[in-house]
Amino acid sequence: MNAPPISLPALRFFRKIVRGYFRRHFHAVRISGAARFSALAKPDAGPVIVYANHSSWWDPMVSVYLAERLMGARRHYAPMDAAALERYAVLKRMGIFGVEMNSARGAMTFLRTSEAILASGGVVWITPQARFVDSRARPLEFKPGLSILASRVAVSTGWCTVVPLAIEYPFWDERLPECLLHFGEPLKVDSPQDSEKLQQELVQSLETAMNTLRFIAIQRDARNFDTLAHGKLGTGGFYGGWQKLKSSLTGRPYQAEHTVLPEYGRDVASCKERGDDL
């Protein structure tokens, strides 16, 4: 089996749409632990699986966004319920492959397709909870596919790296929410392992990443993150327009944000220009 084809023009267009979505709907996109993921960008880093908690419709958009920003040189794929994918068939051209849920045939399709992707140098993104779950819910419950896949790939290629990604969308001080992300410690699987034991390790790794993100998120301090993008600021609408006009008439600086504080956190683009580590 070969990895599903990706239409690069369609993918570039879709990524542009996703960037616009984040600018319009979030105050900022902020990330912690980005170096743990970007360090795996080179193909000689071996097979890479990213798995994340699944609390929102936005989660697949996060994977598209991070794939472009942090690992654009590799091709990225993600499974999706086959019935739902038929409603959005255009996504098939962008690395999304259909899987029948809750069936043996669907499980085998997932494993074989994912193995082909990883063998070709692609990256697979998975939400092993397979349904929307509040990010505060514990214990985490995974479908077994992730651990089985990681163990099978370790047998066929020698090793694979599984990276936990924690995601939250809290409101801080502004009208729009923050998109907060944290990559936890990668787990290198380099030998066949009992799938239940490996699953417990994967659950614990993601739970640790989620707890870390929760801890730094409640501090409401952007200095704990690198800032990938800024979205819309201020209240918008009539009141926002009046504030701009008032500032121009009085000669005072216009402060769009609700909290009159400097924007903390490092801008990733500026860091790359200076050669800083993320």
Secondary structure, DSSP 8 states (H G I E B T S, - for coil): -------HHHHHHHHHHHHHHHHHH-SEEEEESHHHHHTT-SGGG--EEEEE---STTHHHHHHHHHHHH-TTS-EEEEEEHHHHHHTGGGGGGTEEEE-TTSHHHHHHHHHHHHHHHHTT-EEEE-TT-S---TT-SS----THHHHHHHHHHHHHS-EEEEEEEEE----SSSS-EEEEEE---EEE-S---HHHHHHHHHHHHHHHHHHHHHHHTTT-GGGSEEEEE---S--HHHHHHHHHHHHHHT-----SSS-S---SEEHHHHHHHT---
